[in-house]
Amino acid sequence: MIAYLSGVVREVRENSAVVVAGGVGYEVQCPAGTLAKLVAGQPAELNTRFIVREDAQLLFGFADTDSVRLFDLLTGVSGVGPKLGLAMLSAMPVSALAQGLLSGDAKLLSSVSGVGKKTAERLVLELQGKVPEHLAAPAVGGVRAAKPVTTEGRDAVDALLALGFREAGVRAVVAELLSAEPGLSADALIRKGLGRLR
């Protein structure tokens, strides 16, 4: 089992990165939030999961242990493979995904491409009592503070997605804005979100 990888980023691709460690280049598939932190030529430290299948050997990398923990929970559910687990972690911040699971928000989960209604309901049923509550709090300055996903936040995400922005970016920006100013209205979130996404 490869649990951790420390090396230098050689290349950042659309869904993965190549990290050179000990003279070997490892292709590591990462969620969008982790890829955004990786820079070619710079050192990287990733928590990893190595998954062996009949047709492939896949290495998944995450910038923090919370993402790994949620990935393990997601992929432990029948019908949720590592690629779908990765897609879910790419679609929204860990805090939003954890909050959706804890609150039983199947609609939020099924907004992720590849997650149908039945899969979303199965995720809620199997994980509602297993997700650690601290994961549902956004990290501010490296420290997690309790902060639920708001109705305004969901409305803002829906509006920005309707305008054609990428889902991963939209969810990350809205979560960040809500962490900084919890009382923002949906209109304010949309305006500020547009400023950051354009």
ROBA-134696 format. One record per residue (C-alpha): residue in three letters; x, y, z. Coordinates in steps of 0.5 Angstrom, whole numbers. Layout:
<drentors>
<drentor code="ALA" xx="X" yy="Y" zz="Z"/>
...
</drentors>
This chain:
<drentors>
<drentor code="MET" xx="0" yy="0" zz="0"/>
<drentor code="ILE" xx="3" yy="7" zz="-2"/>
<drentor code="ALA" xx="0" yy="11" zz="3"/>
<drentor code="TYR" xx="4" yy="18" zz="2"/>
<drentor code="LEU" xx="8" yy="21" zz="-3"/>
<drentor code="SER" xx="13" yy="26" zz="-3"/>
<drentor code="GLY" xx="17" yy="29" zz="-9"/>
<drentor code="VAL" xx="17" yy="34" zz="-14"/>
<drentor code="VAL" xx="12" yy="36" zz="-19"/>
<drentor code="ARG" xx="14" yy="35" zz="-26"/>
<drentor code="GLU" xx="7" yy="36" zz="-29"/>
<drentor code="VAL" xx="0" yy="38" zz="-28"/>
<drentor code="ARG" xx="-5" yy="35" zz="-32"/>
<drentor code="GLU" xx="-13" yy="36" zz="-33"/>
<drentor code="ASN" xx="-14" yy="30" zz="-28"/>
<drentor code="SER" xx="-8" yy="28" zz="-25"/>
<drentor code="ALA" xx="-1" yy="30" zz="-24"/>
<drentor code="VAL" xx="6" yy="27" zz="-25"/>
<drentor code="VAL" xx="10" yy="27" zz="-18"/>
<drentor code="VAL" xx="18" yy="25" zz="-18"/>
<drentor code="ALA" xx="20" yy="21" zz="-12"/>
<drentor code="GLY" xx="26" yy="17" zz="-12"/>
<drentor code="GLY" xx="28" yy="18" zz="-19"/>
<drentor code="VAL" xx="21" yy="15" zz="-21"/>
<drentor code="GLY" xx="15" yy="19" zz="-24"/>
<drentor code="TYR" xx="8" yy="17" zz="-21"/>
<drentor code="GLU" xx="2" yy="19" zz="-24"/>
<drentor code="VAL" xx="-3" yy="21" zz="-19"/>
<drentor code="GLN" xx="-10" yy="22" zz="-20"/>
<drentor code="CYS" xx="-13" yy="28" zz="-15"/>
<drentor code="PRO" xx="-19" yy="32" zz="-14"/>
<drentor code="ALA" xx="-19" yy="39" zz="-17"/>
<drentor code="GLY" xx="-18" yy="42" zz="-10"/>
<drentor code="THR" xx="-11" yy="39" zz="-10"/>
<drentor code="LEU" xx="-9" yy="40" zz="-17"/>
<drentor code="ALA" xx="-10" yy="47" zz="-16"/>
<drentor code="LYS" xx="-5" yy="47" zz="-10"/>
<drentor code="LEU" xx="1" yy="43" zz="-15"/>
<drentor code="VAL" xx="6" yy="47" zz="-19"/>
<drentor code="ALA" xx="11" yy="44" zz="-24"/>
<drentor code="GLY" xx="18" yy="44" zz="-21"/>
<drentor code="GLN" xx="15" yy="45" zz="-14"/>
<drentor code="PRO" xx="15" yy="40" zz="-8"/>
<drentor code="ALA" xx="9" yy="36" zz="-6"/>
<drentor code="GLU" xx="7" yy="32" zz="-1"/>
<drentor code="LEU" xx="1" yy="28" zz="-2"/>
<drentor code="ASN" xx="-3" yy="23" zz="2"/>
<drentor code="THR" xx="-5" yy="17" zz="-3"/>
<drentor code="ARG" xx="-9" yy="11" zz="-4"/>
<drentor code="PHE" xx="-6" yy="6" zz="-8"/>
<drentor code="ILE" xx="-12" yy="1" zz="-12"/>
<drentor code="VAL" xx="-11" yy="-5" zz="-16"/>
<drentor code="ARG" xx="-16" yy="-7" zz="-21"/>
<drentor code="GLU" xx="-15" yy="-13" zz="-26"/>
<drentor code="ASP" xx="-14" yy="-8" zz="-31"/>
<drentor code="ALA" xx="-11" yy="-2" zz="-28"/>
<drentor code="GLN" xx="-6" yy="0" zz="-22"/>
<drentor code="LEU" xx="-9" yy="7" zz="-20"/>
<drentor code="LEU" xx="-6" yy="12" zz="-15"/>
<drentor code="PHE" xx="-10" yy="17" zz="-12"/>
<drentor code="GLY" xx="-7" yy="23" zz="-8"/>
<drentor code="PHE" xx="-10" yy="28" zz="-3"/>
<drentor code="ALA" xx="-7" yy="35" zz="0"/>
<drentor code="ASP" xx="-10" yy="33" zz="7"/>
<drentor code="THR" xx="-12" yy="27" zz="11"/>
<drentor code="ASP" xx="-20" yy="30" zz="11"/>
<drentor code="SER" xx="-20" yy="29" zz="4"/>
<drentor code="VAL" xx="-17" yy="22" zz="4"/>
<drentor code="ARG" xx="-22" yy="20" zz="10"/>
<drentor code="LEU" xx="-28" yy="22" zz="6"/>
<drentor code="PHE" xx="-25" yy="19" zz="0"/>
<drentor code="ASP" xx="-25" yy="12" zz="4"/>
<drentor code="LEU" xx="-32" yy="13" zz="6"/>
<drentor code="LEU" xx="-35" yy="14" zz="-1"/>
<drentor code="THR" xx="-31" yy="9" zz="-4"/>
<drentor code="GLY" xx="-34" yy="4" zz="1"/>
<drentor code="VAL" xx="-41" yy="5" zz="-1"/>
<drentor code="SER" xx="-43" yy="-1" zz="-6"/>
<drentor code="GLY" xx="-43" yy="2" zz="-13"/>
<drentor code="VAL" xx="-38" yy="8" zz="-12"/>
<drentor code="GLY" xx="-32" yy="7" zz="-15"/>
<drentor code="PRO" xx="-25" yy="11" zz="-14"/>
<drentor code="LYS" xx="-26" yy="15" zz="-20"/>
<drentor code="LEU" xx="-33" yy="17" zz="-18"/>
<drentor code="GLY" xx="-31" yy="18" zz="-11"/>
<drentor code="LEU" xx="-26" yy="23" zz="-14"/>
<drentor code="ALA" xx="-31" yy="27" zz="-18"/>
<drentor code="MET" xx="-35" yy="28" zz="-12"/>
<drentor code="LEU" xx="-29" yy="31" zz="-8"/>
<drentor code="SER" xx="-27" yy="35" zz="-14"/>
<drentor code="ALA" xx="-34" yy="38" zz="-15"/>
<drentor code="MET" xx="-35" yy="41" zz="-8"/>
<drentor code="PRO" xx="-30" yy="42" zz="-2"/>
<drentor code="VAL" xx="-30" yy="37" zz="3"/>
<drentor code="SER" xx="-34" yy="41" zz="8"/>
<drentor code="ALA" xx="-40" yy="42" zz="3"/>
<drentor code="LEU" xx="-40" yy="34" zz="1"/>
<drentor code="ALA" xx="-39" yy="32" zz="9"/>
<drentor code="GLN" xx="-45" yy="37" zz="10"/>
<drentor code="GLY" xx="-49" yy="34" zz="5"/>
<drentor code="LEU" xx="-48" yy="27" zz="7"/>
<drentor code="LEU" xx="-50" yy="29" zz="15"/>
<drentor code="SER" xx="-56" yy="33" zz="13"/>
<drentor code="GLY" xx="-58" yy="27" zz="8"/>
<drentor code="ASP" xx="-58" yy="32" zz="2"/>
<drentor code="ALA" xx="-59" yy="27" zz="-4"/>
<drentor code="LYS" xx="-61" yy="33" zz="-8"/>
<drentor code="LEU" xx="-54" yy="36" zz="-7"/>
<drentor code="LEU" xx="-50" yy="29" zz="-8"/>
<drentor code="SER" xx="-54" yy="28" zz="-15"/>
<drentor code="SER" xx="-52" yy="35" zz="-17"/>
<drentor code="VAL" xx="-45" yy="31" zz="-18"/>
<drentor code="SER" xx="-44" yy="29" zz="-25"/>
<drentor code="GLY" xx="-44" yy="21" zz="-25"/>
<drentor code="VAL" xx="-48" yy="21" zz="-19"/>
<drentor code="GLY" xx="-56" yy="19" zz="-20"/>
<drentor code="LYS" xx="-61" yy="19" zz="-15"/>
<drentor code="LYS" xx="-61" yy="12" zz="-13"/>
<drentor code="THR" xx="-53" yy="13" zz="-12"/>
<drentor code="ALA" xx="-54" yy="19" zz="-8"/>
<drentor code="GLU" xx="-60" yy="16" zz="-3"/>
<drentor code="ARG" xx="-55" yy="10" zz="-2"/>
<drentor code="LEU" xx="-49" yy="15" zz="0"/>
<drentor code="VAL" xx="-54" yy="18" zz="5"/>
<drentor code="LEU" xx="-57" yy="12" zz="8"/>
<drentor code="GLU" xx="-50" yy="8" zz="9"/>
<drentor code="LEU" xx="-46" yy="14" zz="11"/>
<drentor code="GLN" xx="-50" yy="19" zz="15"/>
<drentor code="GLY" xx="-48" yy="16" zz="21"/>
<drentor code="LYS" xx="-41" yy="15" zz="19"/>
<drentor code="VAL" xx="-38" yy="22" zz="17"/>
<drentor code="PRO" xx="-35" yy="25" zz="23"/>
<drentor code="GLU" xx="-38" yy="32" zz="24"/>
<drentor code="HIS" xx="-32" yy="36" zz="24"/>
<drentor code="LEU" xx="-31" yy="35" zz="17"/>
<drentor code="ALA" xx="-37" yy="39" zz="15"/>
<drentor code="ALA" xx="-34" yy="45" zz="18"/>
<drentor code="PRO" xx="-30" yy="49" zz="13"/>
<drentor code="ALA" xx="-23" yy="50" zz="14"/>
<drentor code="VAL" xx="-21" yy="57" zz="16"/>
<drentor code="GLY" xx="-13" yy="59" zz="16"/>
<drentor code="GLY" xx="-12" yy="51" zz="17"/>
<drentor code="VAL" xx="-17" yy="51" zz="23"/>
<drentor code="ARG" xx="-24" yy="48" zz="22"/>
<drentor code="ALA" xx="-30" yy="52" zz="25"/>
<drentor code="ALA" xx="-37" yy="50" zz="25"/>
<drentor code="LYS" xx="-41" yy="52" zz="19"/>
<drentor code="PRO" xx="-47" yy="49" zz="15"/>
<drentor code="VAL" xx="-48" yy="50" zz="8"/>
<drentor code="THR" xx="-53" yy="55" zz="7"/>
<drentor code="THR" xx="-60" yy="55" zz="3"/>
<drentor code="GLU" xx="-57" yy="62" zz="0"/>
<drentor code="GLY" xx="-50" yy="58" zz="-2"/>
<drentor code="ARG" xx="-54" yy="53" zz="-5"/>
<drentor code="ASP" xx="-58" yy="58" zz="-9"/>
<drentor code="ALA" xx="-52" yy="62" zz="-11"/>
<drentor code="VAL" xx="-48" yy="55" zz="-13"/>
<drentor code="ASP" xx="-55" yy="54" zz="-18"/>
<drentor code="ALA" xx="-55" yy="61" zz="-21"/>
<drentor code="LEU" xx="-47" yy="61" zz="-22"/>
<drentor code="LEU" xx="-48" yy="54" zz="-25"/>
<drentor code="ALA" xx="-53" yy="56" zz="-30"/>
<drentor code="LEU" xx="-49" yy="61" zz="-32"/>
<drentor code="GLY" xx="-44" yy="56" zz="-35"/>
<drentor code="PHE" xx="-38" yy="56" zz="-30"/>
<drentor code="ARG" xx="-35" yy="50" zz="-28"/>
<drentor code="GLU" xx="-38" yy="46" zz="-22"/>
<drentor code="ALA" xx="-31" yy="45" zz="-18"/>
<drentor code="GLY" xx="-29" yy="52" zz="-18"/>
<drentor code="VAL" xx="-36" yy="55" zz="-17"/>
<drentor code="ARG" xx="-37" yy="51" zz="-10"/>
<drentor code="ALA" xx="-30" yy="52" zz="-8"/>
<drentor code="VAL" xx="-31" yy="60" zz="-9"/>
<drentor code="VAL" xx="-38" yy="60" zz="-6"/>
<drentor code="ALA" xx="-36" yy="56" zz="0"/>
<drentor code="GLU" xx="-30" yy="61" zz="1"/>
<drentor code="LEU" xx="-34" yy="67" zz="1"/>
<drentor code="LEU" xx="-39" yy="64" zz="6"/>
<drentor code="SER" xx="-33" yy="62" zz="11"/>
<drentor code="ALA" xx="-31" yy="69" zz="10"/>
<drentor code="GLU" xx="-38" yy="73" zz="11"/>
<drentor code="PRO" xx="-43" yy="67" zz="13"/>
<drentor code="GLY" xx="-49" yy="72" zz="13"/>
<drentor code="LEU" xx="-48" yy="74" zz="5"/>
<drentor code="SER" xx="-55" yy="73" zz="1"/>
<drentor code="ALA" xx="-55" yy="69" zz="-5"/>
<drentor code="ASP" xx="-55" yy="76" zz="-9"/>
<drentor code="ALA" xx="-49" yy="78" zz="-6"/>
<drentor code="LEU" xx="-46" yy="71" zz="-7"/>
<drentor code="ILE" xx="-47" yy="71" zz="-14"/>
<drentor code="ARG" xx="-44" yy="78" zz="-15"/>
<drentor code="LYS" xx="-38" yy="77" zz="-11"/>
<drentor code="GLY" xx="-37" yy="70" zz="-14"/>
<drentor code="LEU" xx="-38" yy="73" zz="-21"/>
<drentor code="GLY" xx="-32" yy="77" zz="-20"/>
<drentor code="ARG" xx="-28" yy="72" zz="-18"/>
<drentor code="LEU" xx="-30" yy="67" zz="-23"/>
<drentor code="ARG" xx="-29" yy="71" zz="-29"/>
</drentors>
